[in-house]
């Protein structure tokens, strides 16, 4: 049956052994007092909450879903109690600044926390999943009055938050949104419009909800340059209900315990956050935080799918393994069959390599915010900006694909509800769509970042990655070669785009995939260099890491080369598609 067990040793391995973060924290004033033992305690307690409190609510949350009656949403059994325990333990404040009421711990510990939460119950995690982004947004852009009134309750988790962007006609293209904000005499605004796909737009977990809403002022210019950001709470400061109503809860393929709402703002009172017509800039911090959290959802599903499939493969007896040689014996565990073993090894390589990339991205955010060196801050910010779309798309693609592969390991049992893997497949699929579809992430990377500056920042990033490789180690040269080939492709895309404006759009998905696979190779070259040290000789854990590294360079290298070839095929223009002919 489906279970969650936090991969604590793998998490510590990435944080302590490969990335060496405790030593780096010592050089950052904000984390100077944090040591490896304290970080381990945080991870242990997060794992206890995820496994003992949250995971037991996952299956019933899927079966029950959310119900809407008279504008009020009721979440599944156990969700409210789990959220209360989450707040009481101080988890929402983990990575928030102490001056705002937070604990001031590194983003990487927050990343590990949210990986565990999403693996234990993705649907429930949608409710607090926007809290840190809302904190970042308000902390950076809200007026002192709004901070005093709302920031503390967001940091503590006493009030949950939403991100109200999407409209029926305005999804990825926010320039089309039509929600309006009319100035009022008291300095507030009256917001009118309808937003769709709003996670946690209405819920019974908290007494109030802080809606962050994109809307247009009366004199706003067209497009994205005319969007402003507003805070519109469910309940106003005087305790009266604001003119915000939930008009419906979507019936979805997965994450059924998450209330995905249609929200009607009917002259709702709100206050401007940041500058007029600069709403996207103010919202950007929230969107970046949300995209990292979505990437972690992909990692979480991949990890949990792999672990449960591995357990099942060791227990399920089916046929005789071809290499066993005992023709008279009983059936073997399917883990001995090459088809299953190859699937499971590929899963392990992608999961553990992706964790290293994701946690390093979280550390880059810490460096961008906390390093006393301005040059380090700028470089970390640039690298994190390049990594964010790659992580969101690459990890969520893998999350769904690996969950589907895990279902195949379970066979017919996997297709039934009782074993849990089919829920994992359904839940994982949404992460490829929301917070900007994976195609939008690829366009962001290739068009808005690579081509926009002539490839300079992307090339500098690849150089930094290459410089961090243990070139003298076994797989260092192979990882270096992948980065070199990726750099050649990127430079060719930039050059060709000058004559063919559509080309970057045609190659974006494949270039992003190639980037993700090159990052996984770089991660495993670094991990193998650590695990092959003499002091680890004979240790089963580190031996498995070395075997995974070898599998990565033997079996994932063709996938990388395929992604390069697919991108090169994008030099050929695409045929136009006519609508289907009428019968």
VOGURO-658672 format. One record per residue (C-alpha): residue in three letters; y, z, x. Coordinates in steps of 0.05 Angstrom, whole numbers, plus 32768, in hexadecimal, padded with zeros to 4 digits. Each point is the difference from the previous one (the first is absolute). Layout:
% residues N
resn  yy  zz  xx
ALA  Y  Z  X
...
//
This chain:
% residues 583
resn  yy  zz  xx
UNK  8000  8000  8000
UNK  8048  7FF3  8015
UNK  801E  8037  802C
UNK  803C  8009  802C
UNK  7FFC  8020  8045
UNK  803E  7FFE  802B
UNK  7FF4  7FDF  8044
UNK  8021  8039  8025
UNK  7FE2  7FF3  8044
UNK  8015  7FB7  7FFE
UNK  8046  8015  7FEC
UNK  8004  8032  8039
UNK  7FE4  7FCC  8030
UNK  8038  7FCF  7FEE
UNK  8038  8035  8001
UNK  7FEA  8027  803D
UNK  7FD5  7FD4  802C
UNK  8017  7FB8  7FF7
UNK  8049  8008  7FED
UNK  800A  8042  8025
UNK  8033  8017  7FCD
UNK  8002  804B  800F
UNK  801C  7FF0  8045
UNK  8033  7FD0  7FE2
UNK  8015  8033  7FCB
UNK  8014  802F  8039
UNK  8036  7FCE  8015
UNK  801E  7FFD  7FBA
UNK  802C  803C  7FF0
UNK  7FED  8000  7FB6
UNK  7FB6  8008  8011
UNK  8004  8026  8042
UNK  7FDD  803D  7FE3
UNK  7FC7  7FD8  7FE1
UNK  7FBD  8001  8026
UNK  7FBC  7FE1  7FF4
UNK  7FE3  8040  7FE2
UNK  8036  8004  7FCB
UNK  7FF8  7FB6  7FF0
UNK  7FB5  800B  7FF8
UNK  800C  803A  7FD0
UNK  802C  7FD2  7FD6
UNK  7FCA  7FCA  7FFE
UNK  7FCA  8033  7FEF
UNK  8028  801C  7FC6
UNK  8010  7FBA  7FE7
UNK  7FB7  7FEE  8002
UNK  7FEE  803F  7FDA
UNK  8032  7FEF  7FC9
UNK  7FE9  7FB8  7FFC
UNK  7FB6  800E  7FFE
UNK  7FFE  8041  7FD7
UNK  803A  7FF9  7FD1
UNK  8011  7FB6  7FF8
UNK  7FC0  7FD9  8009
UNK  7FDD  8021  7FC4
UNK  8036  7FE3  7FD2
UNK  7FF5  7FB8  8015
UNK  7FC6  7FE9  7FD4
UNK  8018  8021  7FC0
UNK  8046  7FE6  800D
UNK  7FE4  7FB9  7FFF
UNK  7FD9  800C  7FC0
UNK  8037  8024  7FDA
UNK  803E  7FDB  8018
UNK  8045  8013  7FE6
UNK  8014  8005  7FB7
UNK  8045  7FF4  7FE1
UNK  8016  8022  7FC0
UNK  8047  8006  7FE6
UNK  801C  7FEB  8043
UNK  7FD9  8035  8026
UNK  7FCA  7FF1  8032
UNK  7FC3  802C  800A
UNK  7FDC  7FF9  8042
UNK  7FB4  800B  8008
UNK  7FE0  8044  8003
UNK  800B  8024  8041
UNK  803B  7FD5  8017
UNK  8035  8033  7FED
UNK  7FDB  803A  8020
UNK  7FF5  7FD9  8040
UNK  8049  7FED  8003
UNK  8015  8049  7FF7
UNK  7FD3  8014  803A
UNK  801D  7FC7  802A
UNK  8047  8019  7FF5
UNK  7FEF  8049  8009
UNK  7FE1  7FF0  8044
UNK  8040  7FDD  8016
UNK  7FE2  7FBC  800D
UNK  803B  7FD6  7FE4
UNK  802E  801F  8034
UNK  7FD3  7FF3  803B
UNK  8029  7FCB  8024
UNK  8044  800E  7FE2
UNK  8039  801C  802A
UNK  8007  804C  8004
UNK  8049  7FFC  7FEB
UNK  7FEA  7FE0  7FBF
UNK  7FCB  8034  7FF4
UNK  7FC7  7FDC  8023
UNK  7FCE  8015  8035
UNK  8017  7FCE  8033
UNK  7FBB  7FE9  8016
UNK  7FF2  7FBA  801C
UNK  7FF5  7FC3  7FD5
UNK  7FBB  7FF6  801D
UNK  7FE8  8040  7FE0
UNK  801E  7FE9  7FBE
UNK  7FDB  7FBE  800A
UNK  7FBE  8024  800A
UNK  800E  802A  7FC3
UNK  800C  7FC3  7FD4
UNK  7FC4  7FDC  801B
UNK  7FD6  803B  7FE9
UNK  8022  8005  7FBC
UNK  7FF8  7FB6  7FF1
UNK  7FB6  8002  8014
UNK  7FF4  803D  7FD5
UNK  8025  7FE6  7FC2
UNK  802C  7FC3  8006
UNK  8019  8004  7FB8
UNK  8018  8049  8007
UNK  8020  7FF0  8043
UNK  802E  7FCE  7FDE
UNK  8028  803A  7FE1
UNK  8016  8022  8041
UNK  7FFB  7FBF  8028
UNK  804A  7FF0  7FF7
UNK  801A  8045  800F
UNK  800B  7FF6  804B
UNK  8022  7FBD  7FF4
UNK  802E  801F  7FCC
UNK  8010  8038  8031
UNK  8011  7FCD  8036
UNK  802D  7FD9  7FD0
UNK  8026  803C  7FE5
UNK  8005  8023  8043
UNK  8020  7FC2  801F
UNK  802A  7FE5  7FC7
UNK  800D  8031  7FC7
UNK  8042  8024  7FF7
UNK  8003  804A  8012
UNK  8002  8011  7FB6
UNK  7FC0  7FD8  7FF1
UNK  7FDE  801D  803D
UNK  8010  8047  7FE9
UNK  7FE7  7FF2  7FBA
UNK  7FC1  7FD7  800E
UNK  7FEB  7FFD  8049
UNK  7FE1  8045  8004
UNK  7FD4  7FF5  7FC3
UNK  7FE9  7FBD  801B
UNK  7FEF  801E  8044
UNK  7FD9  8038  7FE1
UNK  7FDD  7FD3  7FCE
UNK  8018  8029  7FC5
UNK  801C  7FBE  7FE4
UNK  7FDD  7FBE  800A
UNK  8024  7FBE  800C
UNK  7FF9  7FB8  7FEC
UNK  8017  7FBE  801D
UNK  801A  7FD4  7FC7
UNK  8006  7FBA  801C
UNK  7FD5  7FCE  7FDB
UNK  8013  7FDD  7FBF
UNK  7FD9  7FCF  7FD7
UNK  8024  7FC5  8020
UNK  8010  8020  8043
UNK  7FC6  8016  802B
UNK  8001  7FEB  8049
UNK  8043  7FDD  7FF5
UNK  802D  803C  7FF1
UNK  803D  7FD3  7FFF
UNK  7FEC  7FEE  7FB9
UNK  8003  8047  7FE4
UNK  802D  800A  7FC4
UNK  8004  804B  7FF4
UNK  804A  8014  7FF9
UNK  8027  803E  8013
UNK  8043  800C  7FDD
UNK  8031  8031  801F
UNK  8012  803D  7FD5
UNK  8040  8028  8002
UNK  7FDE  803D  8020
UNK  7FEA  7FD8  803E
UNK  7FB8  7FF6  7FE7
UNK  7FE2  7FBF  7FE6
UNK  7FDC  7FE9  7FC1
UNK  7FC2  7FD9  8012
UNK  7FE2  7FCC  7FD1
UNK  7FC1  7FD8  800D
UNK  7FB5  8000  8001
UNK  7FD4  800B  803D
UNK  7FB5  7FF1  8003
UNK  7FC7  8017  802D
UNK  8021  8043  800D
UNK  7FCD  802F  8020
UNK  8008  8046  7FE3
UNK  803A  7FEA  7FD4
UNK  7FE8  8035  7FCF
UNK  7FCE  8038  800F
UNK  7FF0  8049  7FF1
UNK  7FFC  8019  8048
UNK  8049  8015  8009
UNK  8038  8018  7FD2
UNK  8030  7FCA  8017
UNK  7FFC  7FBA  801E
UNK  8034  7FE3  8030
UNK  8004  7FB6  7FF0
UNK  801F  7FD4  8037
UNK  8016  7FC1  7FDC
UNK  801B  7FBE  8019
UNK  8036  7FE2  7FD3
UNK  803E  7FD5  8001
UNK  8048  8017  7FF8
UNK  802D  7FD7  7FD1
UNK  8023  7FDB  8039
UNK  7FC3  7FF9  802D
UNK  7FF5  7FBE  8024
UNK  7FC1  7FD9  7FF0
UNK  7FBF  8008  8024
UNK  7FE9  8039  802D
UNK  8048  800C  8019
UNK  8013  801A  7FBB
UNK  7FCC  8037  7FF8
UNK  8011  804A  7FFF
UNK  7FD4  803E  8000
UNK  8005  8038  7FCD
UNK  7FDF  8044  7FF5
UNK  7FF0  800A  7FB6
UNK  7FD7  8040  7FF2
UNK  7FD2  800A  7FC5
UNK  8028  803F  7FF0
UNK  804A  8007  800D
UNK  801E  803C  8024
UNK  8011  8021  7FBD
UNK  7FB7  7FFC  7FEB
UNK  8008  7FC9  7FCD
UNK  7FD0  7FC4  7FFF
UNK  801D  7FC2  8021
UNK  7FFE  7FBD  7FDC
UNK  7FC1  7FEB  8026
UNK  7FC1  7FF0  7FD8
UNK  7FB9  7FEC  8012
UNK  7FEF  7FC5  7FD3
UNK  7FB9  7FF5  8018
UNK  7FCA  800F  8033
UNK  7FDC  7FC4  801D
UNK  7FB5  7FF8  7FF8
UNK  7FEA  7FEF  8046
UNK  7FC4  7FE8  8029
UNK  8002  803F  802B
UNK  8027  8040  8011
UNK  7FFA  8011  7FB7
UNK  8016  8048  800A
UNK  8044  7FE7  8019
UNK  8032  7FF5  7FC8
UNK  801E  7FBB  800A
UNK  8039  7FFF  7FCF
UNK  8031  7FD3  7FDC
UNK  8042  8026  8004
UNK  803B  7FF3  7FD3
UNK  8045  8017  8018
UNK  802B  8002  7FC1
UNK  8044  8014  801B
UNK  7FE0  8034  802D
UNK  802F  802A  8029
UNK  7FFA  7FF3  804B
UNK  8027  800A  8040
UNK  800B  7FCF  8038
UNK  7FD7  8009  8040
UNK  8020  7FE1  803D
UNK  8035  7FCA  7FFC
UNK  800C  7FD0  7FC6
UNK  7FD9  7FBF  8007
UNK  7FD9  801D  803A
UNK  7FC6  801A  7FD8
UNK  7FCA  7FDB  8026
UNK  8018  801D  8041
UNK  7FFD  8046  7FE2
UNK  7FBC  7FF2  7FE1
UNK  7FE4  7FE1  8040
UNK  7FEC  8043  801F
UNK  7FD8  8010  7FC1
UNK  7FE0  7FBB  7FFF
UNK  7FEB  8005  804A
UNK  7FE2  8045  7FF5
UNK  7FDB  7FE7  7FC2
UNK  7FE4  7FC4  8026
UNK  7FE4  802D  8037
UNK  7FE0  802B  7FCA
UNK  7FE2  7FC2  7FE0
UNK  7FE4  7FEB  8043
UNK  7FE0  8045  8005
UNK  7FE1  7FF5  7FBB
UNK  7FDE  7FC2  801C
UNK  7FE7  8028  803B
UNK  7FE9  8038  7FD2
UNK  7FD6  7FD2  7FD4
UNK  7FE2  7FDD  803D
UNK  7FEE  8043  8020
UNK  7FE1  801E  7FC1
UNK  7FDB  7FC0  7FEF
UNK  7FE4  7FFC  8046
UNK  7FE9  8048  8002
UNK  7FDE  7FFF  7FBD
UNK  7FDF  7FBD  800F
UNK  7FE7  801C  8043
UNK  7FE2  803D  7FDE
UNK  7FDF  7FD4  7FCC
UNK  7FE5  7FD0  8035
UNK  7FDD  8039  8024
UNK  7FE1  8019  7FBF
UNK  7FED  7FC0  7FDD
UNK  7FBA  7FE7  8011
UNK  7FF6  7FB5  7FF6
UNK  7FD1  7FCF  8023
UNK  7FEB  8004  8048
UNK  8033  7FF5  8037
UNK  7FF0  7FC2  8028
UNK  8003  8022  8044
UNK  7FD5  803B  7FEF
UNK  7FBE  7FE0  800F
UNK  7FD6  802C  7FD2
UNK  7FE7  7FD0  7FCC
UNK  7FD7  8036  7FDD
UNK  8037  8033  7FF9
UNK  802A  8014  7FC5
UNK  8043  7FE2  7FEF
UNK  8039  800F  8030
UNK  8047  801A  7FF3
UNK  802D  7FC4  7FF5
UNK  802C  8016  803A
UNK  7FC9  7FE3  802E
UNK  8008  7FBB  7FE2
UNK  802E  7FD3  8029
UNK  8028  7FE7  7FC4
UNK  8012  8047  7FEB
UNK  800B  8019  8047
UNK  802F  7FC7  800F
UNK  8028  800E  7FC1
UNK  8005  804A  800F
UNK  8013  7FF6  8049
UNK  8038  7FD0  7FED
UNK  8019  8032  7FCE
UNK  8001  8037  8035
UNK  8026  7FD5  8031
UNK  8035  7FED  7FCE
UNK  8008  8046  7FE2
UNK  8006  8026  8041
UNK  802A  7FCB  8022
UNK  802F  7FFE  7FC5
UNK  8008  804B  8000
UNK  801A  7FFE  8047
UNK  8033  7FCA  7FEE
UNK  8017  8025  7FC2
UNK  8008  8043  8023
UNK  8026  7FDF  8039
UNK  802F  7FE1  7FCD
UNK  800D  8045  7FE4
UNK  800F  8019  8046
UNK  8031  7FC6  800A
UNK  8026  8019  7FC3
UNK  8004  8045  8020
UNK  801A  7FE1  8041
UNK  8033  7FD7  7FDA
UNK  801A  803F  7FDE
UNK  7FF6  8036  8034
UNK  8002  7FE4  8047
UNK  803D  8019  8028
UNK  8001  7FBC  8023
UNK  8027  7FCC  7FD9
UNK  7FDB  7FC5  8020
UNK  7FBD  801F  7FEC
UNK  8019  800A  7FB9
UNK  8016  7FB8  7FFA
UNK  7FC0  7FE4  801D
UNK  7FD5  802C  7FD4
UNK  8028  7FEB  7FC2
UNK  7FF6  7FB7  8010
UNK  7FB5  8008  800C
UNK  7FF7  8028  7FC1
UNK  8025  7FCB  7FD8
UNK  7FD0  7FCA  801A
UNK  7FC3  802C  7FF6
UNK  800F  8013  7FB8
UNK  7FF0  7FBD  7FDE
UNK  7FC4  7FF6  802D
UNK  7FE3  8044  7FEE
UNK  800E  7FF9  7FB6
UNK  7FDE  7FBC  7FFB
UNK  7FC9  8006  8034
UNK  7FE7  8045  7FED
UNK  8001  7FF4  7FB5
UNK  7FDD  7FBC  8008
UNK  7FCB  8026  8027
UNK  7FFE  8039  7FCF
UNK  7FEB  7FD3  7FC7
UNK  7FD3  7FD4  8029
UNK  7FDB  803A  8020
UNK  7FF9  8023  7FBC
UNK  7FE0  7FC0  7FE6
UNK  7FD2  7FFD  803C
UNK  7FEC  8048  7FF4
UNK  7FEE  7FEE  7FB8
UNK  7FD2  7FCA  801D
UNK  7FDE  8036  802B
UNK  7FF2  8027  7FC1
UNK  7FE4  7FC2  7FDE
UNK  7FF4  8006  7FB6
UNK  800F  804A  8001
UNK  8046  7FF0  801A
UNK  800F  7FD6  7FC3
UNK  7FF5  803C  7FD2
UNK  8033  8035  7FF3
UNK  7FD7  803D  8012
UNK  7FFF  7FF2  804B
UNK  804C  7FFD  8007
UNK  8008  7FC3  802D
UNK  8015  7FD2  7FC7
UNK  803B  802F  7FF2
UNK  8013  7FFC  804A
UNK  8001  7FB3  7FFB
UNK  802B  8002  7FC1
UNK  8030  8034  801B
UNK  8008  7FDE  8044
UNK  8015  7FBD  7FE2
UNK  8046  8015  7FE9
UNK  8017  8011  8047
UNK  8001  7FB6  8011
UNK  8033  7FF5  7FC8
UNK  8032  8038  7FF8
UNK  8038  8013  802F
UNK  8007  7FB6  800F
UNK  7FC3  7FD3  7FFC
UNK  7FDB  7FF3  8041
UNK  801B  7FB9  7FFE
UNK  8047  801D  7FFD
UNK  7FEF  802D  803C
UNK  7FEA  7FC2  8027
UNK  8041  7FDC  7FEF
UNK  8026  803E  8015
UNK  7FDD  8001  8044
UNK  8003  7FB6  8010
UNK  803E  7FE5  7FDC
UNK  802F  803C  7FFE
UNK  7FEC  8020  8042
UNK  7FDE  7FCE  802E
UNK  8026  7FC0  7FF2
UNK  8042  8021  7FEC
UNK  800F  8017  8047
UNK  7FDE  7FC8  8026
UNK  7FC2  802B  800D
UNK  8023  802F  8031
UNK  7FED  8043  7FE1
UNK  7FB9  7FE9  7FF1
UNK  7FF6  7FE8  8048
UNK  801D  8041  801B
UNK  7FCF  8027  7FD3
UNK  7FC4  7FD9  801A
UNK  8018  800D  8048
UNK  8003  804A  7FF1
UNK  7FBA  7FFE  7FE2
UNK  7FE6  7FDC  803D
UNK  8022  8031  802E
UNK  7FDB  8039  7FDD
UNK  7FBB  7FE1  800D
UNK  7FD0  801D  8032
UNK  7FF9  7FBC  8022
UNK  7FCF  801B  8034
UNK  7FD2  801A  7FC8
UNK  7FC5  7FD9  7FE6
UNK  8022  7FDF  7FC5
UNK  8048  8002  8018
UNK  8003  7FB7  8017
UNK  7FE1  7FE6  7FBF
UNK  8033  8026  7FD7
UNK  8038  7FE7  802C
UNK  7FE8  7FB8  7FF5
UNK  8003  8009  7FB5
UNK  8047  8018  8004
UNK  8011  7FC4  802D
UNK  7FE2  7FCF  7FCF
UNK  8025  8022  7FC6
UNK  8041  7FFA  8026
UNK  7FF4  7FB6  800C
UNK  7FF4  7FF5  7FB6
UNK  803F  8028  7FED
UNK  802B  7FD8  8030
UNK  7FE5  7FBE  7FE5
UNK  800E  8017  7FB8
UNK  8048  8010  8013
UNK  8009  7FBC  8022
UNK  7FDF  7FD8  7FC8
UNK  8028  8023  7FCA
UNK  803F  7FDE  801A
UNK  7FE5  7FBD  7FE6
UNK  7FD5  8019  7FC7
UNK  8020  8038  7FD7
UNK  7FC1  800A  7FD6
UNK  7FD0  8008  803B
UNK  800C  804C  800B
UNK  7FEE  800B  7FB7
UNK  7FC0  7FD7  8007
UNK  7FE7  8026  803D
UNK  801A  8046  7FEE
UNK  7FBF  801D  7FE3
UNK  7FD6  7FE8  803A
UNK  8031  8016  8036
UNK  8003  8045  7FE2
UNK  7FB4  8003  7FFD
UNK  7FFC  7FEB  8049
UNK  8034  8035  8012
UNK  7FD7  8036  7FDD
UNK  7FC0  7FEB  8024
UNK  8023  7FFF  8043
UNK  801A  8046  7FF3
UNK  7FB9  8018  7FF0
UNK  7FE8  7FE1  8042
UNK  8038  8023  8025
UNK  7FEE  8041  7FDE
UNK  7FB7  7FFB  8014
UNK  8010  7FEE  8048
UNK  8029  8041  8004
UNK  7FCB  8029  7FDD
UNK  7FC8  7FE5  802C
UNK  8028  8012  803E
UNK  8004  8048  7FE7
UNK  7FB8  8007  7FE9
UNK  7FE2  7FE1  803F
UNK  801E  8036  802D
UNK  7FCB  8024  802A
UNK  800A  8042  7FDC
UNK  7FE8  7FE0  7FBF
UNK  7FBF  7FE4  801D
UNK  7FC5  800E  7FD3
UNK  802B  8017  7FC5
UNK  7FE8  7FDD  7FC1
UNK  8045  7FFE  7FE0
UNK  801F  7FDC  803C
UNK  7FC4  7FD3  8009
UNK  8009  7FE8  7FB9
UNK  8049  7FF1  8010
UNK  7FEC  7FD5  803B
UNK  7FCC  7FDC  7FD6
UNK  8035  7FF3  7FCA
UNK  802F  7FE4  8035
UNK  7FCA  7FD1  8018
UNK  7FF2  7FEA  7FB8
UNK  804A  7FF4  7FF5
UNK  8006  7FCF  803A
UNK  7FBE  7FDE  7FF2
UNK  8005  7FF9  7FB4
UNK  8049  8004  7FEC
UNK  8019  7FD1  8036
UNK  7FE6  7FC4  7FD8
UNK  8026  801A  7FC3
UNK  8040  8002  802A
UNK  7FF4  7FB9  8019
UNK  7FF4  7FE9  7FB9
UNK  8042  801F  7FEA
UNK  8023  7FDA  8039
UNK  7FDE  7FBF  7FEB
UNK  8013  800B  7FB7
UNK  8048  800B  8015
UNK  7FFF  7FC0  802A
UNK  7FE6  7FDB  7FC3
UNK  8041  8014  7FDE
UNK  8024  7FCA  8028
UNK  7FE3  7FD0  7FCD
UNK  802B  8000  7FC0
UNK  7FDF  8016  7FC0
UNK  7FF4  7FD0  7FC6
UNK  8027  800C  7FC0
UNK  7FDA  801B  7FC4
UNK  800B  7FE0  7FBC
UNK  7FF4  8029  7FC1
UNK  7FBB  7FF7  7FE0
UNK  7FFA  7FC4  7FD3
UNK  7FFB  800D  7FB6
UNK  7FBB  7FF5  7FE2
//
